[in-house]
Amino acid sequence: MRDGTREAPEVPSGWWRRLHELWLAAVRAQDVTALATLVYAGLSEVAGAVAVVGARWEGRDTRYLRRWTPDAPEQVTWYPAAADWPGGSAPPPVLPAGDRPVVRRCALDGPAAVPPLVAPSLRETGAVAVVECLFPLGADDAAGLWVGLDHEPSEEERRMLAEQLVQVADVLMASSRRIEEEEVHERRQARDAFLAEASLQMDESLEVEETLRRVARLAVPAVAEGCAVHLFRPDGELEPVATAHVAADAQTWLGEVALHDAWLAAQLHRIAGQPRGQVLAGGGLTGGPFGPDAVGDGKTIRALSVSPLRARGRVLGTLTFLYHRDDTSLADLPTLADLAGRAALAIDTATLYAQRRQHVETLQRQLLPRVLPEVPGVVLSAAYQVGDPSLDVGGDFYDAVITDERISLFIGDVCGRGAEAAAYTALARHTLRTLLADGAAPGPTLARLNRALIEEGAARFVTALVVTLTPAAGGGWDAELAGGGHPWPLVRRADGAVAELPARGLLLGVVPGAEYAAHRVRLADGDALVLFTDGLTEARAADGTCFEDRLPEAVRRFGAAGELSAERLVAAASDFREMGDDDTAVLIARLEGRT
């Protein structure tokens, strides 16, 4: 000091190093609180500084006070709940409008006094003057820094200290913004990953009940501790169709509440009619089985979210989540709305699939005989298995026709699937039944069917095999068979030998005027005739092997055990199949001898 005048100070050369260190640390920090040591170390080097005090608060709630003094090896931190809390109950200062740091010179007392929140922690340090910097860290997050000096600062000192405080505040604000952006990005990634996994899991099943169970299981505990799915019944009432809870002993309770609680039913009906979901917490849970006023398992539930299940322009039901924990970072309404939309679409798709399957099964039954006729001395068995998961109507068909003592069997396959294939299946089956019932032989019957398909302008070809069994004079049966591009049948003799029976012929519906020659063979009592479509022989194992190679042995083995039936063969092919999705039809006639 010269002539009683303090010289204009210079910024210490170490300040720029301190500020650079702060920037480097701020780039990596996950919370600006972790930068406290560098902040206080830098500001403590201000000339005349006897204390540096910091505070941070959320809304009107103070998170902590922190102070550095020369006699302390490091800063001291107090929290509001601590017994030695020096800040009292005074509220934090109100930030000025704007998003920039605000600096002022203030005193411990008087009109420009420091906020009551930090005054007690500054008075005992011997500070004469204080420079204050308040700055925002987020939407509801703010902080303050106060530097206590042992002298009244000159205008130049105040200006320089203000600049240093603003530089520190800028670093902390930039770090806070980066941290917040990273948290938002991480939450978005977690949200997208969860929704992607949810969609994948729900799309894996086309069964309504399984889809509903998957929706409930996915949400617990990823989104909440409890989940309930309700769907509207035809009468307009909501019915619980799936529930899940992280606590096994609360499963039954949640199921009962979802089914019987009138308060919950009223809330679900109300929110189902709204364009978006709603979160119920605090007073919004009053009167229901959840929240602090409830009893039992619902007492610890802090919040309830309800989202309408809306798909293809209609509301299917509601998706309800129950929260016990405070952290519901994934359970924001946009995420819930997205999840509910995906769940609704999966449920609606599964429902439509179930309806379609029912319709297909009904139509498929109309294309197959409801029951095979009973024939003395002959045991008939048939089986049909859908191979295509798309559940379009298949083109496989079979039937048996009794005319006096003659038994006529036929089996066939229309190329492709769907409504057009079903139409030609009906035409082929009806034509064959009618002709065989009138006593037509196999060869002429196939020729007539070929002509009918060509006259119809069929865009699909048909394969078929017709066999007639007539009692032979000396016992056994005379078999006459004709084929039109169909797999040849197998015969298992009474002695266990298995062989093919030739049935050559062109595909039906392709060549006009085609003729079909018959092949005749004698079958003895104890023999079995096996007719099948190519879905049986073309079932493939993982190594590419076809069931066709194993079929003769399977027929021999089942026959030896007295278990040769259509169901057995279809089941064996199904167990063998890893590839191939064609339908399979099998028709077997076991000749046991006439009485």
C-alpha positions as CSV (number, residue, x, y, z in Angstrom):
1,M,0.0,0.0,0.0
2,R,1.3,3.4,-0.9
3,D,0.0,6.7,0.6
4,G,-2.9,4.8,2.1
5,T,-4.0,3.6,-1.4
6,R,-4.2,-0.1,-2.3
7,E,-2.5,-0.9,-5.6
8,A,-4.6,-2.3,-8.4
9,P,-4.3,-6.0,-8.2
10,E,-3.3,-8.3,-11.0
11,V,-5.0,-11.7,-11.7
12,P,-2.7,-14.3,-10.2
13,S,-0.9,-16.3,-12.8
14,G,-2.1,-19.5,-11.2
15,W,-5.7,-18.6,-11.8
16,W,-5.6,-19.5,-15.4
17,R,-4.1,-22.9,-14.6
18,R,-6.8,-23.4,-12.0
19,L,-9.5,-22.4,-14.5
20,H,-8.0,-24.8,-17.1
21,E,-8.0,-27.7,-14.6
22,L,-11.6,-26.9,-13.8
23,W,-12.6,-27.0,-17.5
24,L,-10.8,-30.4,-18.0
25,A,-12.5,-31.9,-14.9
26,A,-15.9,-30.4,-15.9
27,V,-15.8,-32.3,-19.2
28,R,-15.7,-35.6,-17.4
29,A,-17.8,-34.9,-14.3
30,Q,-21.1,-36.6,-13.7
31,D,-22.2,-34.1,-11.1
32,V,-21.0,-30.5,-10.7
33,T,-20.7,-31.1,-7.0
34,A,-17.7,-33.3,-7.8
35,L,-15.9,-30.1,-8.9
36,A,-16.1,-28.5,-5.5
37,T,-12.5,-29.1,-4.6
38,L,-11.2,-27.3,-7.7
39,V,-13.6,-24.4,-7.3
40,Y,-12.8,-23.7,-3.7
41,A,-9.0,-24.2,-4.3
42,G,-9.1,-21.7,-7.1
43,L,-11.2,-19.0,-5.3
44,S,-9.2,-19.4,-2.1
45,E,-6.2,-17.9,-3.9
46,V,-8.0,-14.6,-4.3
47,A,-6.1,-11.9,-2.4
48,G,-7.6,-11.3,1.0
49,A,-10.0,-14.2,0.9
50,V,-10.9,-15.5,4.3
51,A,-13.8,-17.7,3.3
52,V,-15.5,-19.2,0.3
53,V,-19.0,-20.4,0.8
54,G,-21.2,-22.3,-1.6
55,A,-24.7,-23.5,-1.6
56,R,-27.0,-25.5,-3.9
57,W,-30.7,-26.0,-3.9
58,E,-33.5,-27.6,-5.8
59,G,-36.6,-25.4,-5.9
60,R,-36.9,-24.0,-2.4
61,D,-35.1,-26.9,-0.8
62,T,-31.4,-26.4,0.1
63,R,-29.3,-29.4,-0.7
64,Y,-26.1,-28.4,1.2
65,L,-23.8,-25.6,2.4
66,R,-20.1,-25.8,1.9
67,R,-17.3,-23.5,3.3
68,W,-13.5,-23.2,2.9
69,T,-11.4,-21.2,5.4
70,P,-7.6,-20.7,5.6
71,D,-7.4,-22.7,8.9
72,A,-9.2,-25.8,7.4
73,P,-7.3,-28.4,5.3
74,E,-10.3,-28.8,3.0
75,Q,-13.9,-27.5,2.6
76,V,-16.5,-28.4,5.2
77,T,-20.0,-29.5,4.0
78,W,-23.3,-29.3,6.0
79,Y,-26.6,-30.8,5.2
80,P,-30.0,-29.4,6.4
81,A,-30.7,-32.5,8.5
82,A,-27.4,-32.3,10.4
83,A,-27.4,-31.2,14.0
84,D,-24.7,-28.6,13.4
85,W,-26.5,-27.1,10.3
86,P,-25.5,-23.4,10.3
87,G,-28.0,-22.2,7.7
88,G,-31.1,-22.1,9.8
89,S,-34.6,-22.4,8.2
90,A,-34.2,-19.4,5.9
91,P,-35.2,-20.0,2.3
92,P,-32.5,-19.7,-0.5
93,P,-32.1,-16.5,-2.4
94,V,-34.4,-15.9,-5.4
95,L,-32.5,-16.0,-8.6
96,P,-32.8,-12.9,-10.9
97,A,-34.5,-13.5,-14.2
98,G,-32.4,-14.9,-17.0
99,D,-29.9,-17.7,-17.5
100,R,-26.7,-15.8,-16.8
101,P,-24.7,-15.5,-13.5
102,V,-25.5,-12.5,-11.4
103,V,-22.7,-10.9,-9.3
104,R,-23.0,-8.2,-6.6
105,R,-21.0,-6.8,-3.7
106,C,-22.7,-7.3,-0.4
107,A,-22.1,-7.0,3.3
108,L,-22.8,-9.1,6.4
109,D,-25.4,-6.6,7.6
110,G,-27.4,-3.7,6.2
111,P,-29.5,-3.2,3.1
112,A,-27.1,-5.2,0.8
113,A,-26.6,-8.1,3.2
114,V,-25.8,-11.6,2.2
115,P,-28.8,-14.0,2.3
116,P,-29.7,-15.4,5.7
117,L,-29.0,-18.8,4.4
118,V,-25.2,-18.2,4.4
119,A,-24.7,-15.3,6.8
120,P,-24.1,-17.4,9.9
121,S,-21.3,-19.4,8.2
122,L,-19.6,-16.2,7.0
123,R,-19.8,-14.1,10.2
124,E,-17.4,-16.3,12.2
125,T,-14.7,-16.1,9.5
126,G,-13.8,-12.4,10.1
127,A,-15.0,-11.3,6.7
128,V,-15.4,-7.6,6.1
129,A,-17.0,-7.7,2.7
130,V,-18.5,-10.3,0.5
131,V,-18.9,-10.8,-3.3
132,E,-21.8,-12.9,-4.3
133,C,-22.5,-14.9,-7.5
134,L,-25.8,-16.7,-8.1
135,F,-26.3,-18.8,-11.2
136,P,-28.8,-21.5,-12.5
137,L,-27.7,-25.1,-13.1
138,G,-31.0,-26.4,-14.5
139,A,-34.7,-25.9,-14.7
140,D,-35.1,-26.3,-10.9
141,D,-31.5,-26.4,-9.9
142,A,-29.4,-23.4,-8.8
143,A,-26.2,-22.6,-6.9
144,G,-24.4,-19.7,-5.3
145,L,-20.9,-18.7,-4.4
146,W,-19.8,-16.2,-1.8
147,V,-16.2,-15.0,-1.3
148,G,-15.5,-13.3,2.0
149,L,-12.7,-10.7,2.1
150,D,-10.7,-9.3,5.0
151,H,-11.0,-5.8,3.5
152,E,-13.2,-3.6,1.5
153,P,-12.4,-4.3,-2.1
154,S,-11.6,-1.5,-4.5
155,E,-13.6,-1.2,-7.7
156,E,-10.9,-2.9,-9.6
157,E,-10.7,-5.8,-7.1
158,R,-14.4,-6.2,-7.1
159,R,-14.5,-6.2,-10.9
160,M,-11.7,-8.7,-11.1
161,L,-13.3,-11.0,-8.5
162,A,-16.6,-10.7,-10.3
163,E,-15.0,-11.8,-13.5
164,Q,-13.4,-14.8,-11.8
165,L,-16.7,-15.8,-10.2
166,V,-18.5,-15.5,-13.6
167,Q,-15.8,-17.7,-15.2
168,V,-16.3,-20.4,-12.6
169,A,-20.1,-20.2,-12.9
170,D,-19.9,-20.5,-16.7
171,V,-17.8,-23.6,-16.3
172,L,-20.3,-25.1,-13.8
173,M,-23.3,-24.2,-15.9
174,A,-21.8,-25.7,-19.1
175,S,-20.9,-28.8,-17.2
176,S,-24.4,-29.1,-15.8
177,R,-26.0,-28.7,-19.2
178,R,-23.7,-31.4,-20.6
179,I,-24.6,-33.7,-17.7
180,E,-28.3,-33.1,-18.2
181,E,-28.0,-33.7,-22.0
182,E,-26.2,-37.0,-21.4
183,E,-28.8,-38.1,-18.8
184,V,-31.5,-37.2,-21.3
185,H,-29.7,-39.2,-24.0
186,E,-29.2,-42.2,-21.6
187,R,-32.8,-42.1,-20.6
188,R,-33.8,-42.0,-24.2
189,Q,-31.5,-44.9,-25.1
190,A,-32.9,-46.9,-22.1
191,R,-36.4,-46.0,-23.2
192,D,-35.8,-47.0,-26.8
193,A,-34.1,-50.2,-25.8
194,F,-36.9,-51.1,-23.5
195,L,-39.6,-50.4,-26.1
196,A,-37.6,-52.3,-28.7
197,E,-37.3,-55.3,-26.4
198,A,-41.0,-55.0,-25.5
199,S,-42.0,-55.0,-29.2
200,L,-39.8,-57.9,-29.9
201,Q,-41.2,-59.9,-27.0
202,M,-44.8,-59.1,-27.8
203,D,-44.4,-59.8,-31.5
204,E,-43.0,-63.3,-30.8
205,S,-46.5,-64.6,-29.9
206,L,-49.7,-64.5,-31.9
207,E,-51.6,-66.1,-29.0
208,V,-53.8,-63.5,-27.2
209,E,-53.3,-64.9,-23.7
210,E,-49.5,-65.3,-24.1
211,T,-49.3,-61.7,-25.5
212,L,-51.1,-60.3,-22.5
213,R,-48.8,-62.2,-20.1
214,R,-45.8,-61.0,-21.9
215,V,-47.0,-57.4,-21.6
216,A,-47.4,-57.8,-17.8
217,R,-44.1,-59.6,-17.4
218,L,-42.1,-57.1,-19.4
219,A,-43.2,-54.2,-17.3
220,V,-42.3,-55.7,-13.9
221,P,-39.9,-54.6,-12.6
222,A,-38.5,-52.7,-15.7
223,V,-41.2,-50.0,-15.4
224,A,-43.0,-50.6,-12.1
225,E,-43.5,-53.0,-9.3
226,G,-47.0,-54.0,-10.4
227,C,-48.9,-54.2,-13.7
228,A,-52.5,-55.0,-14.6
229,V,-54.0,-55.3,-18.1
230,H,-57.7,-54.8,-18.6
231,L,-59.7,-55.4,-21.8
232,F,-63.2,-54.3,-22.6
233,R,-65.8,-57.1,-22.8
234,P,-68.6,-57.0,-25.4
235,D,-70.9,-55.5,-22.7
236,G,-68.5,-52.5,-22.2
237,E,-67.2,-53.6,-18.9
238,L,-63.4,-53.9,-18.2
239,E,-62.1,-57.3,-17.3
240,P,-58.6,-58.0,-16.0
241,V,-56.8,-60.4,-18.3
242,A,-53.2,-60.3,-16.9
243,T,-51.6,-59.1,-13.7
244,A,-48.0,-59.2,-12.4
245,H,-46.2,-58.1,-9.3
246,V,-42.6,-58.2,-8.3
247,A,-43.6,-59.6,-4.9
248,A,-44.9,-63.1,-5.2
249,D,-47.2,-62.7,-2.1
250,A,-48.8,-59.6,-3.6
251,Q,-49.9,-61.5,-6.8
252,T,-53.2,-62.7,-5.4
253,W,-54.0,-59.3,-3.8
254,L,-53.4,-57.5,-7.1
255,G,-55.5,-60.0,-9.0
256,E,-58.4,-59.5,-6.6
257,V,-58.1,-55.7,-6.7
258,A,-58.0,-55.7,-10.5
259,L,-61.1,-57.8,-10.6
260,H,-63.3,-56.5,-7.9
261,D,-62.3,-53.0,-6.7
262,A,-65.0,-50.4,-7.7
263,W,-62.7,-47.4,-7.2
264,L,-60.1,-48.8,-9.6
265,A,-62.8,-49.7,-12.2
266,A,-64.2,-46.2,-12.1
267,Q,-60.7,-44.7,-12.7
268,L,-59.9,-47.0,-15.5
269,H,-63.2,-46.3,-17.3
270,R,-62.6,-42.5,-16.9
271,I,-59.1,-42.6,-18.2
272,A,-59.9,-45.0,-21.0
273,G,-62.1,-42.4,-22.5
274,Q,-59.3,-39.7,-22.5
275,P,-56.9,-39.1,-25.4
276,R,-53.8,-39.8,-23.1
277,G,-52.9,-41.5,-19.9
278,Q,-52.8,-40.1,-16.4
279,V,-50.6,-40.6,-13.3
280,L,-52.5,-40.7,-9.9
281,A,-50.5,-39.9,-6.8
282,G,-51.0,-38.3,-3.4
283,G,-54.6,-37.0,-3.2
284,G,-55.4,-38.7,-6.5
285,L,-55.3,-42.1,-4.7
286,T,-57.8,-41.1,-2.0
287,G,-60.6,-43.5,-1.7
288,G,-58.8,-46.4,-3.4
289,P,-56.9,-49.4,-2.3
290,F,-53.6,-47.6,-2.9
291,G,-51.6,-45.0,-1.0
292,P,-50.9,-44.2,2.7
293,D,-54.6,-44.3,3.6
294,A,-54.9,-47.9,2.3
295,V,-54.3,-51.1,4.2
296,G,-52.3,-54.2,3.4
297,D,-50.3,-54.5,0.2
298,G,-51.6,-51.3,-1.3
299,K,-50.3,-49.0,1.5
300,T,-46.8,-48.7,0.1
301,I,-47.8,-47.8,-3.4
302,R,-46.8,-44.2,-4.1
303,A,-48.3,-43.7,-7.6
304,L,-50.5,-45.3,-10.2
305,S,-50.4,-44.7,-14.0
306,V,-53.1,-45.7,-16.4
307,S,-52.7,-45.6,-20.2
308,P,-55.5,-46.4,-22.7
309,L,-54.8,-49.4,-25.0
310,R,-55.7,-47.9,-28.4
311,A,-55.2,-49.6,-31.7
312,R,-56.6,-49.1,-35.2
313,G,-59.0,-46.4,-34.0
314,R,-60.6,-48.2,-31.1
315,V,-59.9,-48.5,-27.4
316,L,-59.2,-52.1,-26.4
317,G,-58.7,-51.6,-22.6
318,T,-56.2,-50.1,-20.2
319,L,-52.6,-50.7,-19.1
320,T,-52.0,-49.9,-15.4
321,F,-48.7,-49.6,-13.5
322,L,-48.2,-49.6,-9.7
323,Y,-45.1,-47.8,-8.3
324,H,-43.6,-48.5,-4.9
325,R,-40.3,-46.8,-5.5
326,D,-39.5,-43.1,-6.0
327,D,-37.4,-43.6,-9.1
328,T,-39.8,-43.8,-12.1
329,S,-37.4,-42.5,-14.7
330,L,-38.6,-44.9,-17.3
331,A,-42.2,-44.4,-16.4
332,D,-42.8,-41.0,-18.1
333,L,-46.1,-40.6,-19.8
334,P,-44.7,-40.5,-23.4
335,T,-42.9,-43.8,-22.8
336,L,-46.0,-45.3,-21.2
337,A,-48.1,-44.1,-24.2
338,D,-45.7,-45.6,-26.6
339,L,-45.6,-48.9,-24.7
340,A,-49.4,-48.9,-24.5
341,G,-49.7,-48.3,-28.2
342,R,-47.3,-51.2,-29.0
343,A,-49.1,-53.4,-26.5
344,A,-52.5,-52.5,-27.9
345,L,-51.3,-53.2,-31.5
346,A,-49.9,-56.6,-30.4
347,I,-53.1,-57.5,-28.5
348,D,-55.3,-56.4,-31.4
349,T,-53.1,-58.4,-33.9
350,A,-53.2,-61.5,-31.7
351,T,-57.0,-61.1,-31.4
352,L,-57.5,-60.8,-35.1
353,Y,-55.1,-63.7,-35.6
354,A,-57.2,-65.8,-33.2
355,Q,-60.4,-64.8,-35.0
356,R,-58.9,-65.6,-38.4
357,R,-57.6,-69.0,-37.1
358,Q,-61.1,-69.8,-35.9
359,H,-62.5,-68.9,-39.3
360,V,-59.8,-70.9,-41.1
361,E,-60.4,-73.9,-38.9
362,T,-64.1,-73.7,-39.5
363,L,-63.6,-73.5,-43.2
364,Q,-61.0,-76.3,-43.1
365,R,-63.4,-78.6,-41.4
366,Q,-65.9,-78.0,-44.1
367,L,-63.3,-79.2,-46.7
368,L,-62.7,-82.5,-44.8
369,P,-65.0,-85.2,-43.7
370,R,-66.4,-84.8,-40.2
371,V,-66.1,-88.5,-39.6
372,L,-64.9,-91.4,-41.7
373,P,-67.4,-94.2,-42.4
374,E,-67.3,-97.5,-40.5
375,V,-66.6,-100.5,-42.8
376,P,-66.7,-104.1,-41.6
377,G,-63.2,-105.6,-41.7
378,V,-61.5,-102.3,-42.4
379,V,-60.2,-99.8,-39.9
380,L,-59.9,-96.2,-41.4
381,S,-57.9,-93.5,-39.7
382,A,-57.1,-90.0,-41.0
383,A,-55.1,-87.0,-39.7
384,Y,-54.5,-83.5,-40.9
385,Q,-51.9,-81.0,-39.7
386,V,-51.6,-77.4,-40.7
387,G,-48.0,-76.6,-41.5
388,D,-48.1,-72.9,-42.5
389,P,-48.1,-70.5,-39.6
390,S,-49.9,-67.9,-41.7
391,L,-53.0,-70.1,-41.2
392,D,-54.3,-69.6,-44.7
393,V,-56.7,-72.4,-45.7
394,G,-54.6,-75.3,-47.1
395,G,-55.3,-77.4,-50.2
396,D,-54.9,-80.9,-48.8
397,F,-58.1,-83.1,-48.7
398,Y,-59.1,-86.7,-48.3
399,D,-62.3,-88.7,-48.0
400,A,-63.8,-92.2,-48.1
401,V,-66.9,-93.3,-50.0
402,I,-68.9,-96.5,-49.5
403,T,-70.8,-98.0,-52.4
404,D,-72.4,-101.3,-51.7
405,E,-69.4,-103.5,-50.8
406,R,-66.8,-101.3,-52.5
407,I,-64.8,-98.8,-50.5
408,S,-63.3,-95.8,-52.4
409,L,-60.5,-93.8,-50.8
410,F,-59.0,-90.6,-52.2
411,I,-56.5,-88.0,-51.1
412,G,-55.3,-84.9,-52.9
413,D,-53.5,-81.6,-52.7
414,V,-54.3,-78.3,-54.4
415,C,-51.3,-76.1,-55.2
416,G,-50.9,-73.1,-52.8
417,R,-53.1,-71.8,-50.0
418,G,-55.8,-69.3,-49.4
419,A,-59.3,-68.7,-50.6
420,E,-58.6,-69.7,-54.3
421,A,-57.0,-73.0,-53.1
422,A,-60.0,-73.6,-50.8
423,A,-62.4,-73.2,-53.8
424,Y,-60.5,-75.7,-55.9
425,T,-60.3,-78.1,-52.9
426,A,-64.0,-78.0,-52.5
427,L,-64.5,-78.6,-56.3
428,A,-62.1,-81.5,-56.4
429,R,-63.5,-83.2,-53.3
430,H,-67.1,-82.8,-54.4
431,T,-66.3,-84.0,-57.9
432,L,-64.5,-87.1,-56.6
433,R,-67.2,-88.0,-54.1
434,T,-69.9,-87.7,-56.6
435,L,-68.2,-89.8,-59.3
436,L,-67.1,-92.5,-56.9
437,A,-70.5,-92.7,-55.3
438,D,-71.9,-93.3,-58.8
439,G,-69.6,-96.2,-59.2
440,A,-67.0,-94.7,-61.5
441,A,-63.6,-96.4,-61.6
442,P,-60.4,-94.5,-60.4
443,G,-59.0,-93.8,-63.9
444,P,-62.1,-92.3,-65.4
445,T,-62.8,-90.5,-62.2
446,L,-59.5,-88.6,-62.4
447,A,-60.0,-87.9,-66.1
448,R,-63.4,-86.3,-65.3
449,L,-61.9,-84.2,-62.5
450,N,-59.1,-83.1,-64.9
451,R,-61.7,-82.0,-67.4
452,A,-63.7,-80.1,-64.8
453,L,-60.7,-78.2,-63.6
454,I,-59.7,-77.2,-67.1
455,E,-63.3,-76.1,-67.9
456,E,-63.2,-74.1,-64.7
457,G,-60.1,-72.3,-66.0
458,A,-58.2,-73.4,-62.9
459,A,-55.1,-71.3,-62.3
460,R,-53.7,-74.0,-59.9
461,F,-52.8,-77.6,-60.5
462,V,-54.1,-80.5,-58.4
463,T,-52.6,-83.8,-57.4
464,A,-54.9,-86.7,-56.4
465,L,-54.8,-90.4,-55.7
466,V,-57.9,-92.7,-55.9
467,V,-58.1,-96.3,-54.6
468,T,-61.1,-98.6,-54.7
469,L,-61.2,-101.7,-52.5
470,T,-63.5,-104.5,-53.6
471,P,-63.9,-107.8,-51.6
472,A,-62.1,-110.6,-53.4
473,A,-63.8,-114.0,-53.8
474,G,-61.1,-115.9,-52.0
475,G,-60.7,-113.4,-49.2
476,G,-58.8,-110.2,-49.0
477,W,-59.4,-107.2,-51.3
478,D,-58.8,-106.3,-54.9
479,A,-57.4,-102.8,-55.0
480,E,-57.5,-100.6,-58.1
481,L,-55.6,-97.3,-57.9
482,A,-54.9,-94.4,-60.2
483,G,-52.8,-91.3,-59.6
484,G,-52.6,-87.8,-61.0
485,G,-49.1,-86.5,-60.0
486,H,-49.6,-87.6,-56.4
487,P,-47.1,-89.4,-54.1
488,W,-47.5,-93.1,-54.5
489,P,-49.1,-94.9,-51.5
490,L,-47.3,-97.5,-49.3
491,V,-48.6,-100.9,-48.4
492,R,-47.5,-102.7,-45.3
493,R,-48.0,-106.4,-45.7
494,A,-49.0,-108.7,-42.9
495,D,-45.5,-110.1,-42.8
496,G,-44.0,-106.6,-42.1
497,A,-42.7,-105.9,-45.7
498,V,-43.3,-102.3,-46.9
499,A,-43.5,-101.3,-50.5
500,E,-44.7,-98.6,-52.8
501,L,-47.7,-99.1,-55.1
502,P,-47.2,-97.4,-58.5
503,A,-49.8,-94.7,-59.4
504,R,-48.5,-92.9,-62.4
505,G,-50.4,-90.0,-64.0
506,L,-50.2,-86.3,-65.0
507,L,-51.0,-83.4,-62.8
508,L,-54.7,-82.6,-62.9
509,G,-55.9,-79.3,-64.4
510,V,-52.9,-79.0,-66.7
511,V,-53.2,-81.1,-69.9
512,P,-56.6,-81.3,-71.6
513,G,-57.8,-84.8,-72.5
514,A,-55.2,-86.6,-70.2
515,E,-56.0,-90.2,-69.4
516,Y,-55.2,-92.0,-66.2
517,A,-54.4,-95.7,-66.3
518,A,-55.3,-97.8,-63.3
519,H,-53.0,-100.3,-61.4
520,R,-54.4,-103.4,-59.7
521,V,-53.1,-105.3,-56.8
522,R,-54.4,-107.9,-54.3
523,L,-54.3,-106.9,-50.7
524,A,-54.6,-109.6,-48.0
525,D,-56.1,-109.4,-44.5
526,G,-53.5,-107.9,-42.2
527,D,-52.2,-105.5,-44.9
528,A,-52.4,-101.8,-44.5
529,L,-52.7,-99.1,-47.2
530,V,-51.1,-95.7,-46.4
531,L,-52.1,-92.7,-48.5
532,F,-50.5,-89.3,-47.8
533,T,-49.7,-85.8,-49.2
534,D,-46.2,-84.5,-49.8
535,G,-46.2,-82.5,-46.5
536,L,-45.4,-85.8,-44.8
537,T,-42.5,-86.8,-47.0
538,E,-41.0,-83.3,-47.4
539,A,-40.7,-82.6,-43.6
540,R,-36.9,-81.9,-43.2
541,A,-34.5,-82.2,-40.4
542,A,-31.9,-79.6,-39.6
543,D,-29.3,-81.4,-41.8
544,G,-31.7,-81.4,-44.8
545,T,-32.7,-85.1,-44.5
546,C,-36.3,-85.7,-45.6
547,F,-38.8,-87.8,-43.6
548,E,-39.5,-89.6,-46.9
549,D,-36.3,-91.6,-46.2
550,R,-37.7,-92.7,-42.8
551,L,-41.3,-93.2,-43.8
552,P,-41.2,-96.9,-44.8
553,E,-39.4,-97.8,-41.5
554,A,-41.9,-95.8,-39.5
555,V,-44.8,-97.6,-41.2
556,R,-43.1,-101.0,-40.6
557,R,-42.4,-100.2,-36.9
558,F,-45.8,-98.8,-36.0
559,G,-47.4,-101.7,-37.8
560,A,-45.3,-104.2,-35.8
561,A,-46.4,-102.6,-32.6
562,G,-50.1,-102.5,-33.6
563,E,-50.0,-98.7,-33.6
564,L,-50.2,-97.9,-37.3
565,S,-52.5,-94.9,-37.5
566,A,-52.6,-91.6,-39.3
567,E,-52.1,-89.7,-36.0
568,R,-48.9,-91.7,-35.3
569,L,-47.4,-90.9,-38.6
570,V,-48.2,-87.2,-38.6
571,A,-46.8,-86.9,-35.0
572,A,-43.6,-88.7,-36.1
573,A,-43.1,-86.3,-39.0
574,S,-43.8,-83.3,-36.8
575,D,-41.2,-84.4,-34.3
576,F,-38.7,-84.9,-37.1
577,R,-39.4,-81.6,-38.8
578,E,-37.1,-78.6,-38.4
579,M,-37.9,-77.2,-41.9
580,G,-40.8,-77.3,-44.2
581,D,-44.2,-75.8,-43.5
582,D,-46.5,-77.6,-45.9
583,D,-49.8,-79.1,-44.7
584,T,-49.9,-82.8,-44.1
585,A,-52.8,-85.2,-44.7
586,V,-52.7,-89.0,-44.1
587,L,-55.4,-91.6,-44.7
588,I,-54.8,-95.3,-43.7
589,A,-56.9,-98.3,-44.3
590,R,-56.0,-101.4,-42.2
591,L,-57.5,-104.6,-43.5
592,E,-58.5,-106.9,-40.6
593,G,-60.7,-109.4,-42.4
594,R,-64.4,-109.6,-43.0
595,T,-66.7,-111.6,-40.8
